[in-house]
Every structure is written in structure tokens, then in C-alpha cells.
Amino acid sequence: MIAFQPGKYRRKIVLLWRYSILGLLSFILFVLAVSVNFLWLFGGMPDLKILENPKSELASEVISEDGKSLGKYFTENRTPIGFDEVSTNLINALIATEDARFEDHSGIDPRSLIRVAKGILTVNTSSGGGSTLTQQVAKNLFQTRSEKYRGFLGGIPVVKTIISKTKEWILSVVLERKYTKQEIMMMYLNTVSFGNNTYGIKVAAKTYFDKEADDLTVNEAALLVGMLQNPTLYNPLRLPVNALNRRNTVLAQMAKYDYLAEEDFETFKEKPLNLKFTVDGHNTGLAPYFRESMRGYMKAWVRRYNEETGSDIDLNTSGLRIYTTIDSRMQQYQEEAIREHMKQQQKIFDQHWKGRNPWIDDRGREMPGFIDKAVRRLPYFITLKNLVGEEEAWKVMNRPYKMRVFSWDGEKEMTMSPVDSIKYYKRFLRAGMMSMDPRNGHVKAWVGGINFKYFKYDHVKQGRRQPGSTFKPFVYVAGIDKNFLTPCDHVMDEPVTFGPADGVDGEYTPKNTGDSFSYQSLSLRQALGKSVNSVSAYIMKMVKPDAVVQYAHKLGITSELPATPALCLGTGDVSVYEMVGAYCSFANGGYKTEPMTILKIEDRYGNVLQEFHEKQNQELSENTAYDMLYLMRGAVEDPGGTAGRLSQYGVTQGNEIAAKTGTSQNHSDGWFMGMTQHLVSGLWVGGEDRSIHFRTIALGQGGRVAMPAWGAFMKKVYNDQTLIQYRKGPFVKPENYVKNCNTITTDSTGTYIPPARSDDEGVLF
């Protein structure tokens, strides 16, 4: 019989306790060493102030005046939401799959910790997974594994994993003390990636199912939660079978933890994915041209704000909320009107040029080398030529391959070379349109082109083209405001010749459309309504080009203008943005109001960083402004007016519209400016190059290529009962309006000439 030796086991027990205590103390010391970055071995920890206000990269959002999201600026497309904005199905799927004991632990799950320890001891880090949601939040929010927090030991494979895990444990405990379980869960859901540049559950629900996060079904929630393990491997667009299998795994987990009945699991796992994928990118959403224009402004604003306040705001990551003056309803209507009209115009243009190339010179002949010159101007070709030489560069440019291209019937795949694609896109007509409330300068709608994805150039503010006859009101207002003329006056439709005394070499005689003169006495309203060039020339000769330039500039035109007689026909390049702003001076009682696009900018917490206010300055008397409105109403209301066809859109009855059509030389540019009591809109239509246009004025005039889009847009606005503030009605007549029919008229030598009067001049108003 063996005698019992208690001392032998006592020593082993003591040693076990001693090693256990030593191990525990070592672990505590290790954790402390990591937390303070002892001897810079472990890398720093996030500051406690950051823990109190954890930040993630949030997209800055552009918001319309009526509260709709227009789009975002982002590096990572992310918009945070609260716990009450998430479907219960999603919460259940997340807990069942990612952290079944989430409600029970305090940031560190002992079972998970054992798995991690086992993995480390066996040098098998993959078996040590199972981080809690809180640990994943710590990793995602504070980037514990980034270079920023890496110490001297951070380059050793196994050691760096231990250090990173330790930091996440420390942060998890702190997070659990400072935040509720719901807050931690939303920190997770608002920061994780769902692939396809989609971050956070709000954006994911919108991207994959085109719905809000609180509307997600069980199957939809399971798919999104399943993607979290590996958004690339379980991408439902590229690997739908993988995604479906992973979704069913999540459904099984939900059934396992009683979030889903077994019979429901059997039903749900047989259902297809039913994606409604919608990319929320810079090319999509309302007002993409406006948003891109604002991007440049906002970058400059952020830079200036940071310099003045010492802040470190970033447009793409700081979650700014940019409240704009755009009305989402009017923006939608304007985009629809441009799309419908330009699709029709393109059909006419293609038929007009069928079998021929549309790039022609002043004599109507095709321009040789036109495409070659266009290719040589491309930055891509210039770079390619510098890299491989010109001969090889041309080979690349002429090598065909499959590409997706724009068409008015939707995107289509074609096989063509880069040179062929340039020829293809050169044939498309372009357009730009903007609408503005003249009372406060609020820009309500902005359409810079026909398709932002394929045509990035903004024809509202970036593009400048000859306005043609839409420039004539600046000539007329100079004559009226300087008391050379009154709206009661008549002018003979006859040739007006400019000579050396007018700053012209030789002689210059502007021609009317059709090269003919009626030799009739026309009222100013008739002349402007019918767009008679000789009358504009007569006024220009009277007031002088410098005066016209002065009036155009003080009313809102900022582009440099040529102070020459030809300016009376609109030969100086201007933008739609400038023209709309300047025309608003007529509709706003003579007050020039700068176009206003932003109301206020807030940070991610709702703090107002800056508010913006309208800027107005009276440049014309109310009487003169009203006189101009009266004259321009002739284009719509009088026989022979260039905008008379607006009646077919149902926008003229019970309404007053002041309008002006415009067509530049060779019909390269078609314009229309339309004013109602509370809305001023302008648009331009033309080719990318001035040499691309209709061959006849019958097809290329502003009244045909531009005006119909304005009529269609206003019809949509008037049919929307929620836009009652922009209803039909008369222009506001000044309270003390005086019919000023006194005039001082001179001939070319400055000699006073009594104006011709008509018997009905007293009923002009």
C-alpha cells in the first residue's frame, strides 16, 4: 500500500497558484504597458477625448430647400442613422451572426477570449477570431491597426496581432462604460463596409434594395449582415451564389437563436435575392451638374474656414450638411423637360445631317482634319504621345474595343475606337438651363447638360457662348434709362450703318433675319418682340457700345464684352448663369440680386457653421424695370412675336410672360430667356463646337431649339399644386408707376430729332 504524500501535491498547487498569479500580473502589466505605450514599443492609443466623441468618415450631404437629399461628397459613402431607424430584422440577424452574447458581456466575451488565447498558443491566429461587436467598433472607429498606432513591435506578425487585440479590448471596456448597447450597435452599423463603396446600413439599404433601413425584410437584413464577413467574397452583384449561401447561413443562425421559426427559415432560404441595386454616386441623383459646381465652391469654403478657425474640416469626410436653394421638384421637372426636348431635337438633328458630318465652316463645307485636331487636344492623347510617341499613340487611338456609350435610348455597348467615340459624341447637341427666383436670388433648378455621366462640362456656369438677340434687352434698357427713348417711341426698320466715327474700320451694317428691311415704323415693343436687328442697331448707335457694356455689367453680366457695334446682336460670350441673374433685375423692380445657391452649412452635429444671405442692389428704377418687362411681353403676346408658340404649352392664359429668343451667327447657339412674376429661367442649346449646328435658321433658331423646353418646364411647374408660390399671374406694377413718354432722340451727329408718334401711344400700357 502506497503512503499518501500531501507535501508533494501541495508544492504543485503552490507552484500552479504562483504561476497563475504571475501570469495574471504579467497580463495586467502588459495591458498597462500597451495602454501607455511603454518605451514606444506598442504604439499609441486613441486620445480619451476621441473616445468621448468618436468620429468616422461621414459623407457631406447636399440638401434641397424642400428638405430632399440631392447627393453627397464622399471618400466613403456613409450617412449615420439612429437605432430607431433600423429594422428589428437587421438587429436580430446581426446579433445572431456576429455576437450572440452581445447583451451579456461588457465588451470582452470570455469564450471569445479563450478562442483567441488558444489560437495564439497554437500559432494559429485564424482560430482566435470571434471579436465582439464592441471590439469591432473599436477597430473600425479608431483604426487601431493603422500605421498611426504602430510601435516598434508592430512589425512582428504574431506580436502585432496580440497588441492590436489588446488595444481593442481596452477600448471595448471603455466604450461599454461610456455608451449604451444600442449606441455601440449603431456605431458598428454606421461604420462597416458593405462593398461597392457603400458604408453604413442606411446607404447599404438604399444601394442594394432602394429602401430605408427600417423597411428591410428578414431576407434583406440577412443578406446585408452576411456581407459583413467579407463584402468582396459575398458581393451579391458579382458572386450571387456565394451571397445567397451566406444569406442562408445567417438565416440559420437566426433560427438557432430563436429569432426565426424553423418553418419560416425553410421558407425564407428558398427565396431569391431580389436586389434593386441603385448606385449612389457622383454621377447619379438630382442636380449632378449643380453639385459638381458646388464642389469647387465648397472646397474653397472649407479651406478658408479652416484657416480662419483653425479647424480641420474635410469636405468628403466631415459629414457637413449643405442646405441649398435648389427645389427638388423644380429640379426634377427641369431635368425631365431638358431630357424630353433634347431627345426630340437630337432626332431632328440626326435626320438633318444624315449621311454627312455636322462640323462645317462658314460656307457650309465639312472642315478637314476636324476630328484629328480634336484628338490632338485631348489630355489623354498628349500624355500617351509623350509616353510612346505619336505614331504609337495614333495606333492606340484607332484600335477598337468594346465600350459603353450614351444614347437617348439608354446606355449601349458598342465596339469602336477612341477616335470613333469622339466622332460619335461630337454629334450630340448639348444644353444648359437654370431657374432663379428674382425676389431673393435663390437658384431653384440647374441643369448643366444632357447627361452628367457622359458629358461632364457644365453649360450653366462653365460654358460661355454668344447670346444672340437675348442680349438686346441690355441695349434697349440703356436707351430707356438714359432717356434717349421711352417705350412709346417708334423706330424705322431700315438699315443702320456704323462707320469710323463709331469705332469701325470701313462700314458695318447689321442685317435683319432674311436680309430684308420692312421700312415700317415699329414700336419698341414690336421691334423687340419680333427681334428686329435694325432697331437694336439704331439704339446702339444712339447710346454707344460703352454704355451698353456698362449696363450689362451692372445688371449682372460678369464676362468681358466687346464694346463694338456688333454687340447689339449679342456677339460677346456669356453664360446661362450670368444671363439669368441679369434678367432677374428686370423682374425684381430694378434690383440686381446675385444668384444664391447655399442657405447654410452645418457640421455633423447640427451646429451652424455659416449662414448665407441675399445680396441686392438697385441698379434701375422700378419704372424702367417695368418698362422692360412690358417690352419683352411683346414676344409672347403680340402678333409675330418670336415666343408666340408658348401658348400651345398652356402657360400663357391668365399669365404674364416676358421673354426673349436668341440665335447666334450661323445658328450655332439657340437661346431662350423667360420671365414670370416669381421665376426667371434661361437656357442655351448648341453643339460642343460652334461649327456643329443646323444649316438653316428655321431649325436652328432659339425659338425652336430652346424655347419648347422652357414651355414644357413651366407647364410641369404650374401643374404641381405644391408649387403654388410660383403660380400664374401678372407682374407687379410699381405703386407710383408713371407713363414716361418724354423722349430725347438724336441723329448720328447728336442733333435732336422729334420721335415719330402713333395715335394709340396712350394705350400702350
Buried (B, 14 or more C-beta within 10 A) or exposed (E): EEEEEEEEEEEEEEEEEEEEEEEEEEEEEBBEBBBEBEEEBBBBBBEEEEBEEBEBBBBBBBBBBEEBBBBBBBEBBBBBBEEEBBBEBBBBBBBBBBBBEBEEBEBBBEEBBEBBEEBBEEEEBEBBEBBBBBBBBBBBBBEBBEEEBBBEBBEEEEEBBBBBBBBBBBBBBBBBEEBEEEBBBBBBBBBBBBBBBBBBBBBBBBBBBEBBBBEBBBBBBBBBBBBBEEBEEBBBEEBBEBBBEBBBBBBBBBBBEEBBEEEBBEBBBEBEBEBEEEEBBBEEBBBBBBBBBBBEEBBEBBEEBEEEEEEEBBBBBBBBBBBBBBBBBBBBBBBBBBBBBBEEBBEBBBEBBEEEBBBBEEEEEEBEEBBEEBBBEBEEBEEBBEEEEEEEBBEBBEEEEEBEBBBBEEEEEBEBBBBBBBBBBBBBBBBBBBBBBBBBBBBBBBBBBBBBEBBBEBBBBBBBBBBBBBBBBBBBBBBBBBEBBBBBBBBBBBBBBBBEEBBBEEEBBBEBBEEEBEEEBBBBBBBBBBBBBBBBBBBBBBBBBEBBBBBBBBBBBEEEBEBBBBBBBBBBBBBBBBBBBBBBBBBBBBBBBEBBBBBBBBBBEEEEBEEBEBEBEEBBBBBBBBBBBBBBBBBBBBEEBBBBBBBEBBBBEEBBBBBBBBBBBBBBBBBBBBBBBBBBBBBBBBBBBBBBBBBEBEBBBBBBBBBBBBBBBBBBBBEBEEBEEBBBEEBBEBEEEEBBBEBBBEEBEEEEEEBEEEEEBEEBE
